[in-house]
Amino acid sequence: MDLDDRNAIVTGGSLGIGAAIAVKLAEDGANVAINYRRHDKEAKEVAKRIEALGRKALVVKADVTSYADAERMFSRVLDAFGRLDILVCNAGINRDRPIWKMSENEWDQVININLKGYFIYNKLAAGIFKDQRYGKIVNITSINGIRGKFAQTNYSASKGGEIALTKALAKELGKFDVNVNAIAPGMVMTEMAQKIPAEFLHKALDETVLGRIADPEDIANVVSFLCSERARHITGEVIKVDGGQYI
């Protein structure tokens, strides 16, 4: 397996893309710690799937905007696994509405979880990876962080910030043999997407050139590749996994 004996953290790992990433990393050999905030039952189910693959799993309830919670999670991971090799930042929310209707709280919520949360986890992982001169960071962003989207000024700004963070951190950590990349999905058929009005799903489908909406596993497959040594010469990149939706 490409990731045998590697140890990973996946934020937002209880549902959707995060759950698929956690399971895929385990399928490819990694032990996986998943962060979650609300979905206790679902997080434990993901852990069971990881353990059924013969890998170690750790479930940690933590608010990604809390530095203290993040430090506690990293400490628990190091105690349980002995080492950390991979960080996948995925936890995020959206609060969509045109900017003239958007509240300050809706802006702050999205920026704090989607961007500050990535900063905190990237910072803590960077310190570990720098010292051990090895590590893989993958930040899950969005094509809307590149192109923008109506009624998503907060979300688009947060995702664009994640891209800038990824590129800057890749420059900082490159000399320590640490790879930092981002994946920008288009529409993905997650629990969140299933609640979107059908007209918006149809519009996203019409934008793609492959004529399909992505499954979470489509994103997870690329994450696993970027965390492997097959991608050792890739860093600072933003890889769109969107079925051609962006173009």
C-alpha positions in Angstrom: 0.0 0.0 0.0 1.2 3.5 -0.8 0.5 4.9 2.7 1.5 2.0 4.9 2.6 3.1 8.4 1.6 6.7 7.7 -0.6 8.6 10.2 -3.1 11.2 9.2 -5.5 13.8 10.6 -8.6 14.6 8.6 -10.7 17.5 9.8 -14.5 17.4 9.2 -14.1 13.6 8.8 -17.5 12.4 9.9 -19.5 13.1 6.7 -19.3 13.6 3.0 -15.9 14.3 1.5 -14.1 14.1 4.8 -15.4 10.7 5.6 -14.5 9.4 2.1 -11.0 10.8 2.5 -10.5 9.2 5.9 -11.6 5.8 4.6 -9.6 6.0 1.4 -6.4 6.9 3.3 -7.0 3.8 5.5 -7.6 1.7 2.5 -4.2 2.8 1.2 -2.5 1.9 4.5 -2.8 4.9 6.8 -3.9 5.2 10.4 -6.5 8.0 10.6 -7.6 10.5 13.2 -10.9 12.3 12.3 -12.0 15.6 13.7 -15.7 16.4 14.0 -17.9 18.9 15.8 -21.5 17.6 15.9 -22.0 14.2 14.2 -20.9 11.8 17.0 -22.6 8.7 15.6 -21.4 9.3 12.0 -17.8 9.9 13.2 -17.8 6.6 15.2 -19.1 4.8 12.1 -16.2 6.2 10.0 -13.8 5.0 12.7 -15.4 1.5 12.5 -14.8 1.4 8.8 -11.2 2.4 9.3 -10.6 -0.3 11.9 -12.3 -2.9 9.7 -9.6 -2.3 7.2 -7.0 -3.2 9.8 -5.9 0.4 10.6 -6.0 2.4 13.7 -8.7 5.1 14.1 -9.0 8.0 16.5 -12.1 10.1 16.9 -11.7 13.6 18.4 -14.5 16.1 18.9 -13.0 19.5 18.4 -13.9 23.0 17.2 -11.5 23.8 14.4 -11.7 27.5 15.3 -10.3 26.8 18.8 -6.5 26.7 19.0 -6.8 24.9 22.4 -9.0 22.2 20.9 -6.5 21.8 18.0 -3.5 21.4 20.3 -5.5 18.8 22.3 -6.2 16.9 19.1 -2.6 16.9 17.9 -1.5 15.8 21.4 -3.9 12.9 21.3 -2.9 11.9 17.8 0.8 11.8 18.7 0.1 9.9 21.9 -2.0 7.3 20.0 0.0 7.0 16.8 3.5 8.1 17.9 3.9 10.3 14.8 2.0 12.5 12.3 2.7 12.4 8.5 -0.4 13.7 6.8 -2.9 16.6 7.4 -6.0 17.0 5.3 -8.1 20.1 6.1 -11.6 19.6 5.0 -14.0 21.0 7.7 -16.1 23.9 6.4 -19.5 25.5 6.2 -21.4 27.8 3.9 -23.9 30.6 4.7 -25.1 31.7 1.3 -26.8 34.9 0.5 -26.1 38.1 -1.6 -23.7 40.4 0.2 -26.4 43.1 0.7 -28.4 40.5 2.7 -25.4 38.9 4.4 -25.0 39.6 8.2 -21.7 40.2 9.9 -22.2 37.0 11.8 -22.6 35.0 8.6 -19.4 36.4 7.2 -17.5 35.8 10.5 -18.8 32.2 10.8 -17.6 31.2 7.4 -14.3 32.9 7.6 -13.5 31.6 11.0 -14.3 27.9 10.3 -13.2 27.8 6.7 -10.1 30.0 6.9 -9.0 30.4 10.5 -9.6 26.7 11.0 -7.2 25.9 8.2 -4.6 28.3 9.5 -4.7 26.7 13.0 -4.3 23.1 11.7 -1.8 24.0 9.0 0.3 25.9 11.6 0.4 23.0 14.1 1.2 20.5 11.4 3.9 22.7 9.9 5.8 22.8 13.1 5.8 19.0 13.3 6.6 18.4 9.7 9.4 21.0 9.6 11.2 19.4 12.5 10.9 15.8 11.1 11.6 17.0 7.6 8.6 15.1 6.1 4.9 15.7 5.8 2.0 16.0 3.4 -0.7 18.7 3.7 -3.8 18.8 1.5 -6.3 21.6 1.8 -9.7 21.0 0.4 -10.9 24.3 -1.2 -13.4 24.9 -4.0 -13.5 26.1 -7.6 -15.6 29.0 -6.2 -12.4 30.2 -4.4 -11.0 30.6 -7.9 -13.9 31.9 -9.9 -16.3 33.4 -7.2 -20.0 32.6 -7.1 -23.1 34.6 -6.7 -24.4 34.7 -3.1 -21.1 33.3 -1.8 -18.8 36.3 -1.1 -18.0 34.8 2.3 -17.5 31.3 1.1 -15.6 32.3 -2.0 -13.3 34.6 0.0 -12.6 31.9 2.5 -11.8 29.3 -0.2 -9.6 31.8 -2.1 -7.8 32.4 1.2 -7.2 28.7 1.6 -5.6 28.7 -1.8 -3.3 31.6 -1.0 -2.4 29.9 2.4 -1.5 26.7 0.5 0.8 28.4 -2.0 2.6 30.5 0.7 3.0 27.5 3.0 4.4 25.4 0.1 7.1 28.0 -0.3 7.9 28.1 3.5 8.0 24.3 3.9 9.5 23.2 0.6 13.1 23.1 1.9 12.0 20.8 4.6 10.7 18.2 2.2 7.1 18.9 3.0 4.5 19.0 0.2 1.5 21.4 0.5 -1.3 21.2 -2.1 -4.9 22.0 -2.5 -7.8 20.3 -4.2 -10.7 22.4 -5.6 -13.8 20.3 -6.1 -16.8 21.5 -8.0 -20.2 20.2 -7.0 -19.9 17.0 -5.0 -22.9 14.8 -4.1 -22.6 15.0 -0.3 -25.3 15.3 2.4 -25.0 19.0 2.1 -25.5 19.0 -1.7 -28.6 16.8 -1.4 -30.3 19.7 0.5 -29.6 22.1 -2.4 -32.6 23.1 -4.5 -32.8 20.9 -7.6 -32.4 23.9 -9.9 -29.0 24.6 -8.5 -27.9 21.0 -8.9 -29.1 21.0 -12.5 -27.2 24.2 -13.2 -24.0 22.6 -11.7 -24.5 19.5 -13.8 -25.0 21.6 -17.0 -21.6 23.4 -16.2 -19.7 20.1 -16.2 -18.3 18.7 -19.5 -18.4 15.1 -18.2 -22.1 15.3 -17.5 -22.0 14.1 -13.9 -21.7 15.3 -10.3 -18.7 14.1 -8.4 -18.9 11.4 -5.7 -16.9 12.1 -2.5 -14.6 9.2 -3.5 -13.6 11.2 -6.6 -12.0 13.7 -4.3 -10.6 11.1 -1.9 -8.7 9.4 -4.7 -6.8 12.5 -5.5 -6.1 13.3 -1.9 -4.6 9.8 -1.4 -2.4 10.4 -4.5 -1.1 13.7 -3.2 -0.3 12.1 0.2 1.8 9.4 -1.4 5.3 9.4 -2.7 4.0 9.2 -6.2 3.3 13.0 -5.8 6.6 13.8 -4.1 7.5 16.5 -6.8 4.1 18.3 -6.6 3.7 21.2 -4.2 1.9 24.5 -4.2 -0.7 23.3 -6.7 -4.4 23.7 -6.8 -5.9 20.7 -8.6 -9.5 21.1 -9.8 -11.6 17.9 -9.5 -14.8 19.1 -11.0 -15.6 17.2 -14.2 -14.7 20.3 -16.2 -17.2 22.5 -14.3 -14.7 25.4 -14.0 -13.9 25.5 -17.7 
